[in-house]
Amino acid sequence: MPLFDALGFRWDRSAVPTSVPAHSLERVCFRFHKMLPEFVWDASVLEGNPFTFPEVKTLLDGVTIGGRKISDQEQILNLAESSKRLLSMVKSGQFSLTKTVFIELNGIVARKEALEWGLFRGEGQETNYTPDVGLGERGRYTPLPTLPGAPELNRVFSEGVSALQECEPFERATAFFLFGALQQFFFDGNKRTSRFMMNGVLMSHGIDAISVPAAKAQEFNEKMVRFYLSKDATEMMDFLAGCHPDAEAILPPPEEDRDHDSGMEP
């Protein structure tokens, strides 16, 4: 099945970076471990979690934070635990772009937060409720319906992952994030879990992980709304590349810089 048909969205493939700096597995894992508090805080801000960065660091050091909701604290701890589990998988060579890994990470990310976690919608006790994604003033996005046994979700996942094998690692990783966000395989934690899978693909190929900075949360949300509405991932692919630590090396210079370098009139 053609790539775009399998995933349910499209993008300008010529605009995706193909030359991305690669490092040793030890190097990318070391960076991810060192940056873990920042990664957890960035991810929590995207979820609207009120914890500050110093509070996240304090909580990860094992000290509870007074005056915060238990649910917000648990979300932080789930993000930290799933980050550590991903790191362990990558280090040991256990990470793969499979349903087994996907549902294990969701089982940690969405624990006690989702209706059910660690399985696709319809594979547990709840077989009728279909969640949707709020798009603010643009309405709501509704994914495939929840069905007993999740036959359609499993088919879409299998065909999507198979089609992604034709992509280079950076394109495959970022496309999988958007694939998981669009298809909503779980009752909750889809974007978080799919970003972990994205980073698992990247790090497994020696490419540094991507974290969407807390300062870009609004921009991220606005672009995701447009993605859900248009099913065109070009803008989000470019945004994710811009969030990569090697963004200056992998993205083309702005048009005005190219014009200047070539001696063209502004």
C-alpha positions as a Markdown table, in Angstrom:
| # | Residue | x | y | z |
|---|---|---|---|---|
| 1 | Met | 0.0 | 0.0 | 0.0 |
| 2 | Pro | 1.3 | 3.5 | -0.9 |
| 3 | Leu | 2.9 | 5.3 | 2.1 |
| 4 | Phe | 0.4 | 8.2 | 2.3 |
| 5 | Asp | -2.6 | 5.9 | 1.9 |
| 6 | Ala | -1.4 | 3.6 | 4.7 |
| 7 | Leu | -0.8 | 6.5 | 7.1 |
| 8 | Gly | -3.8 | 8.6 | 6.4 |
| 9 | Phe | -1.9 | 11.8 | 5.7 |
| 10 | Arg | 0.6 | 13.3 | 3.3 |
| 11 | Trp | 3.6 | 15.6 | 3.2 |
| 12 | Asp | 6.2 | 17.1 | 0.9 |
| 13 | Arg | 8.8 | 14.4 | 1.1 |
| 14 | Ser | 11.4 | 16.6 | -0.7 |
| 15 | Ala | 11.3 | 19.0 | 2.3 |
| 16 | Val | 12.2 | 16.4 | 4.9 |
| 17 | Pro | 15.9 | 16.5 | 6.0 |
| 18 | Thr | 17.9 | 13.5 | 4.7 |
| 19 | Ser | 21.3 | 14.4 | 6.0 |
| 20 | Val | 21.0 | 14.3 | 9.8 |
| 21 | Pro | 24.1 | 14.1 | 12.0 |
| 22 | Ala | 24.5 | 10.7 | 13.6 |
| 23 | His | 26.5 | 9.8 | 16.7 |
| 24 | Ser | 27.2 | 6.6 | 18.7 |
| 25 | Leu | 24.4 | 5.0 | 20.6 |
| 26 | Glu | 26.2 | 5.7 | 23.8 |
| 27 | Arg | 26.4 | 9.4 | 22.9 |
| 28 | Val | 22.7 | 9.9 | 22.1 |
| 29 | Cys | 21.7 | 7.9 | 25.1 |
| 30 | Phe | 23.9 | 10.0 | 27.4 |
| 31 | Arg | 22.4 | 13.2 | 26.1 |
| 32 | Phe | 18.8 | 11.9 | 26.5 |
| 33 | His | 19.7 | 10.8 | 30.1 |
| 34 | Lys | 21.3 | 14.2 | 30.9 |
| 35 | Met | 18.3 | 16.1 | 29.4 |
| 36 | Leu | 15.6 | 13.9 | 31.0 |
| 37 | Pro | 14.3 | 16.6 | 33.4 |
| 38 | Glu | 13.9 | 19.1 | 30.5 |
| 39 | Phe | 12.3 | 16.5 | 28.3 |
| 40 | Val | 9.8 | 15.6 | 31.0 |
| 41 | Trp | 9.0 | 19.2 | 31.7 |
| 42 | Asp | 8.6 | 20.1 | 28.0 |
| 43 | Ala | 6.2 | 17.2 | 27.5 |
| 44 | Ser | 4.2 | 18.1 | 30.6 |
| 45 | Val | 3.8 | 21.7 | 29.4 |
| 46 | Leu | 2.3 | 20.4 | 26.2 |
| 47 | Glu | -0.3 | 18.6 | 28.3 |
| 48 | Gly | -1.1 | 21.8 | 30.3 |
| 49 | Asn | 0.5 | 20.5 | 33.4 |
| 50 | Pro | 1.2 | 23.4 | 35.8 |
| 51 | Phe | 4.5 | 22.0 | 37.3 |
| 52 | Thr | 7.4 | 24.4 | 36.9 |
| 53 | Phe | 10.8 | 23.2 | 35.7 |
| 54 | Pro | 12.3 | 23.5 | 39.3 |
| 55 | Glu | 9.3 | 21.5 | 40.6 |
| 56 | Val | 9.8 | 18.8 | 38.1 |
| 57 | Lys | 13.5 | 18.5 | 39.0 |
| 58 | Thr | 12.6 | 18.4 | 42.7 |
| 59 | Leu | 10.0 | 15.7 | 42.1 |
| 60 | Leu | 12.4 | 13.6 | 40.0 |
| 61 | Asp | 14.8 | 13.8 | 42.9 |
| 62 | Gly | 12.2 | 12.1 | 45.1 |
| 63 | Val | 10.8 | 15.1 | 46.9 |
| 64 | Thr | 7.0 | 15.7 | 46.7 |
| 65 | Ile | 5.7 | 19.1 | 45.9 |
| 66 | Gly | 3.1 | 20.7 | 48.2 |
| 67 | Gly | 0.0 | 22.3 | 46.8 |
| 68 | Arg | 0.0 | 20.4 | 43.5 |
| 69 | Lys | -2.7 | 17.9 | 42.4 |
| 70 | Ile | -1.8 | 14.3 | 42.7 |
| 71 | Ser | -2.9 | 13.7 | 39.1 |
| 72 | Asp | -0.5 | 16.3 | 37.9 |
| 73 | Gln | 2.3 | 14.8 | 40.0 |
| 74 | Glu | 1.5 | 11.3 | 38.6 |
| 75 | Gln | 1.6 | 12.6 | 35.0 |
| 76 | Ile | 5.2 | 13.9 | 35.7 |
| 77 | Leu | 6.3 | 10.6 | 37.2 |
| 78 | Asn | 4.7 | 8.6 | 34.4 |
| 79 | Leu | 6.6 | 10.7 | 31.9 |
| 80 | Ala | 9.9 | 10.2 | 33.8 |
| 81 | Glu | 9.4 | 6.5 | 34.1 |
| 82 | Ser | 8.5 | 6.0 | 30.4 |
| 83 | Ser | 11.5 | 8.1 | 29.5 |
| 84 | Lys | 13.7 | 5.8 | 31.5 |
| 85 | Arg | 12.1 | 2.7 | 30.0 |
| 86 | Leu | 12.6 | 4.0 | 26.5 |
| 87 | Leu | 16.3 | 4.7 | 27.3 |
| 88 | Ser | 16.7 | 1.2 | 28.6 |
| 89 | Met | 15.1 | -0.3 | 25.5 |
| 90 | Val | 17.3 | 1.7 | 23.2 |
| 91 | Lys | 20.5 | 0.9 | 25.1 |
| 92 | Ser | 19.8 | -2.8 | 25.2 |
| 93 | Gly | 18.7 | -3.0 | 21.5 |
| 94 | Gln | 15.1 | -3.9 | 22.6 |
| 95 | Phe | 13.5 | -0.9 | 21.0 |
| 96 | Ser | 11.6 | -1.5 | 17.7 |
| 97 | Leu | 8.8 | 0.1 | 15.9 |
| 98 | Thr | 6.2 | -2.5 | 16.9 |
| 99 | Lys | 2.9 | -2.7 | 18.7 |
| 100 | Thr | 4.5 | -4.5 | 21.6 |
| 101 | Val | 6.8 | -1.6 | 22.4 |
| 102 | Phe | 4.1 | 1.0 | 21.6 |
| 103 | Ile | 1.6 | -0.5 | 24.1 |
| 104 | Glu | 4.2 | -1.0 | 26.8 |
| 105 | Leu | 5.2 | 2.7 | 26.7 |
| 106 | Asn | 1.5 | 3.8 | 26.7 |
| 107 | Gly | 0.9 | 1.6 | 29.7 |
| 108 | Ile | 3.4 | 3.8 | 31.6 |
| 109 | Val | 2.6 | 7.1 | 30.0 |
| 110 | Ala | -1.2 | 7.0 | 30.5 |
| 111 | Arg | -1.3 | 4.9 | 33.7 |
| 112 | Lys | -4.2 | 6.0 | 35.9 |
| 113 | Glu | -4.9 | 8.9 | 33.5 |
| 114 | Ala | -6.7 | 7.2 | 30.6 |
| 115 | Leu | -9.9 | 5.2 | 30.6 |
| 116 | Glu | -7.7 | 2.2 | 29.8 |
| 117 | Trp | -4.0 | 2.1 | 29.1 |
| 118 | Gly | -1.5 | -0.3 | 27.6 |
| 119 | Leu | -3.8 | -1.6 | 24.9 |
| 120 | Phe | -5.5 | -0.3 | 21.7 |
| 121 | Arg | -9.0 | 1.1 | 22.0 |
| 122 | Gly | -11.4 | -1.8 | 22.0 |
| 123 | Glu | -9.0 | -4.5 | 23.2 |
| 124 | Gly | -10.0 | -4.1 | 26.8 |
| 125 | Gln | -13.4 | -3.8 | 28.6 |
| 126 | Glu | -14.5 | -0.6 | 26.9 |
| 127 | Thr | -15.5 | -1.4 | 23.3 |
| 128 | Asn | -17.9 | 1.5 | 22.4 |
| 129 | Tyr | -16.5 | 4.8 | 23.5 |
| 130 | Thr | -14.6 | 6.7 | 20.8 |
| 131 | Pro | -12.6 | 9.7 | 22.1 |
| 132 | Asp | -12.1 | 12.8 | 19.9 |
| 133 | Val | -9.5 | 15.6 | 19.8 |
| 134 | Gly | -10.5 | 19.1 | 20.7 |
| 135 | Leu | -9.4 | 21.6 | 18.1 |
| 136 | Gly | -10.7 | 24.7 | 19.9 |
| 137 | Glu | -12.8 | 27.0 | 17.7 |
| 138 | Arg | -12.1 | 24.7 | 14.7 |
| 139 | Gly | -14.3 | 22.0 | 16.3 |
| 140 | Arg | -13.2 | 18.4 | 17.0 |
| 141 | Tyr | -11.4 | 15.6 | 15.2 |
| 142 | Thr | -12.9 | 12.1 | 15.4 |
| 143 | Pro | -10.6 | 9.1 | 14.6 |
| 144 | Leu | -11.6 | 5.6 | 13.7 |
| 145 | Pro | -14.4 | 4.2 | 15.9 |
| 146 | Thr | -13.6 | 2.0 | 18.9 |
| 147 | Leu | -14.6 | -1.6 | 18.0 |
| 148 | Pro | -14.4 | -4.8 | 20.0 |
| 149 | Gly | -11.0 | -6.3 | 19.5 |
| 150 | Ala | -9.8 | -3.2 | 17.6 |
| 151 | Pro | -9.6 | -4.9 | 14.1 |
| 152 | Glu | -9.4 | -1.7 | 12.1 |
| 153 | Leu | -6.9 | 0.0 | 14.4 |
| 154 | Asn | -4.7 | -3.1 | 14.3 |
| 155 | Arg | -4.9 | -3.2 | 10.5 |
| 156 | Val | -4.1 | 0.5 | 10.2 |
| 157 | Phe | -1.2 | 0.2 | 12.6 |
| 158 | Ser | 0.3 | -2.9 | 10.8 |
| 159 | Glu | -0.1 | -1.3 | 7.3 |
| 160 | Gly | 1.3 | 2.0 | 8.5 |
| 161 | Val | 4.4 | 0.6 | 10.1 |
| 162 | Ser | 5.0 | -1.6 | 7.1 |
| 163 | Ala | 4.8 | 1.4 | 4.8 |
| 164 | Leu | 7.1 | 3.5 | 6.9 |
| 165 | Gln | 10.0 | 1.0 | 6.3 |
| 166 | Glu | 10.6 | 2.7 | 3.0 |
| 167 | Cys | 11.5 | 6.0 | 4.8 |
| 168 | Glu | 14.9 | 7.1 | 6.1 |
| 169 | Pro | 15.1 | 7.2 | 9.9 |
| 170 | Phe | 14.4 | 10.9 | 10.5 |
| 171 | Glu | 11.3 | 10.8 | 8.2 |
| 172 | Arg | 10.1 | 7.5 | 9.6 |
| 173 | Ala | 10.4 | 8.8 | 13.2 |
| 174 | Thr | 8.6 | 12.1 | 12.7 |
| 175 | Ala | 6.0 | 10.5 | 10.5 |
| 176 | Phe | 5.3 | 7.9 | 13.1 |
| 177 | Phe | 4.6 | 10.6 | 15.7 |
| 178 | Leu | 2.0 | 12.2 | 13.5 |
| 179 | Phe | 0.6 | 8.7 | 12.5 |
| 180 | Gly | 0.0 | 7.9 | 16.2 |
| 181 | Ala | -1.4 | 11.4 | 16.9 |
| 182 | Leu | -3.8 | 11.2 | 14.0 |
| 183 | Gln | -5.1 | 7.6 | 14.4 |
| 184 | Gln | -5.5 | 7.8 | 18.2 |
| 185 | Phe | -4.8 | 4.1 | 18.9 |
| 186 | Phe | -5.2 | 4.7 | 22.6 |
| 187 | Phe | -7.9 | 6.3 | 24.8 |
| 188 | Asp | -5.3 | 8.9 | 26.0 |
| 189 | Gly | -1.6 | 9.7 | 25.8 |
| 190 | Asn | -1.4 | 9.2 | 22.0 |
| 191 | Lys | 0.9 | 12.2 | 21.3 |
| 192 | Arg | 3.1 | 11.5 | 24.3 |
| 193 | Thr | 3.5 | 7.8 | 23.5 |
| 194 | Ser | 4.1 | 8.5 | 19.8 |
| 195 | Arg | 6.8 | 11.1 | 20.6 |
| 196 | Phe | 8.6 | 8.4 | 22.7 |
| 197 | Met | 8.4 | 6.1 | 19.7 |
| 198 | Met | 9.7 | 8.8 | 17.4 |
| 199 | Asn | 12.7 | 9.3 | 19.7 |
| 200 | Gly | 13.2 | 5.6 | 20.0 |
| 201 | Val | 13.6 | 5.4 | 16.2 |
| 202 | Leu | 15.9 | 8.4 | 16.2 |
| 203 | Met | 18.2 | 7.3 | 19.0 |
| 204 | Ser | 18.3 | 3.7 | 17.7 |
| 205 | His | 19.9 | 5.2 | 14.6 |
| 206 | Gly | 22.3 | 7.4 | 16.5 |
| 207 | Ile | 20.3 | 10.6 | 16.0 |
| 208 | Asp | 19.6 | 12.8 | 19.0 |
| 209 | Ala | 16.1 | 12.8 | 20.4 |
| 210 | Ile | 13.6 | 15.7 | 19.8 |
| 211 | Ser | 11.9 | 17.6 | 22.5 |
| 212 | Val | 9.3 | 20.2 | 21.8 |
| 213 | Pro | 10.4 | 23.2 | 24.0 |
| 214 | Ala | 7.9 | 24.4 | 26.5 |
| 215 | Ala | 8.2 | 27.9 | 24.9 |
| 216 | Lys | 6.9 | 26.5 | 21.6 |
| 217 | Ala | 3.8 | 24.8 | 23.2 |
| 218 | Gln | 1.4 | 27.2 | 21.6 |
| 219 | Glu | 3.0 | 27.0 | 18.2 |
| 220 | Phe | 3.0 | 23.2 | 18.5 |
| 221 | Asn | -0.7 | 23.1 | 19.3 |
| 222 | Glu | -1.6 | 25.5 | 16.5 |
| 223 | Lys | 0.3 | 23.5 | 13.9 |
| 224 | Met | -1.2 | 20.2 | 15.2 |
| 225 | Val | -4.7 | 21.7 | 14.8 |
| 226 | Arg | -3.9 | 22.5 | 11.2 |
| 227 | Phe | -2.5 | 19.0 | 10.7 |
| 228 | Tyr | -5.7 | 17.3 | 12.0 |
| 229 | Leu | -7.8 | 19.5 | 9.7 |
| 230 | Ser | -5.7 | 19.3 | 6.5 |
| 231 | Lys | -4.0 | 15.9 | 6.9 |
| 232 | Asp | -0.9 | 17.6 | 5.5 |
| 233 | Ala | 2.1 | 17.0 | 7.7 |
| 234 | Thr | 4.6 | 19.2 | 5.8 |
| 235 | Glu | 4.4 | 22.1 | 8.3 |
| 236 | Met | 4.6 | 19.8 | 11.4 |
| 237 | Met | 7.6 | 17.9 | 9.8 |
| 238 | Asp | 9.4 | 21.2 | 9.4 |
| 239 | Phe | 8.5 | 22.2 | 12.9 |
| 240 | Leu | 9.8 | 19.0 | 14.4 |
| 241 | Ala | 13.1 | 19.4 | 12.4 |
| 242 | Gly | 13.3 | 22.9 | 13.8 |
| 243 | Cys | 13.1 | 21.5 | 17.4 |
| 244 | His | 16.0 | 19.1 | 16.8 |
| 245 | Pro | 19.3 | 20.0 | 18.5 |
| 246 | Asp | 21.0 | 19.9 | 15.1 |
| 247 | Ala | 18.3 | 22.0 | 13.4 |
| 248 | Glu | 20.8 | 24.5 | 12.0 |
| 249 | Ala | 22.7 | 21.7 | 10.3 |
| 250 | Ile | 19.7 | 19.8 | 8.9 |
| 251 | Leu | 17.4 | 22.6 | 7.8 |
| 252 | Pro | 18.0 | 24.8 | 4.7 |
| 253 | Pro | 18.8 | 28.4 | 5.4 |
| 254 | Pro | 15.9 | 30.9 | 5.3 |
| 255 | Glu | 15.0 | 32.1 | 1.8 |
| 256 | Glu | 16.4 | 35.6 | 2.5 |
| 257 | Asp | 19.8 | 34.0 | 3.5 |
| 258 | Arg | 19.9 | 31.9 | 0.3 |
| 259 | Asp | 19.1 | 34.9 | -1.8 |
| 260 | His | 21.9 | 36.9 | -0.1 |
| 261 | Asp | 24.4 | 34.1 | -0.5 |
| 262 | Ser | 23.7 | 33.8 | -4.2 |
| 263 | Gly | 24.0 | 37.5 | -4.8 |
| 264 | Met | 20.3 | 37.9 | -5.6 |
| 265 | Glu | 18.5 | 41.2 | -5.0 |
| 266 | Pro | 16.3 | 41.1 | -1.9 |
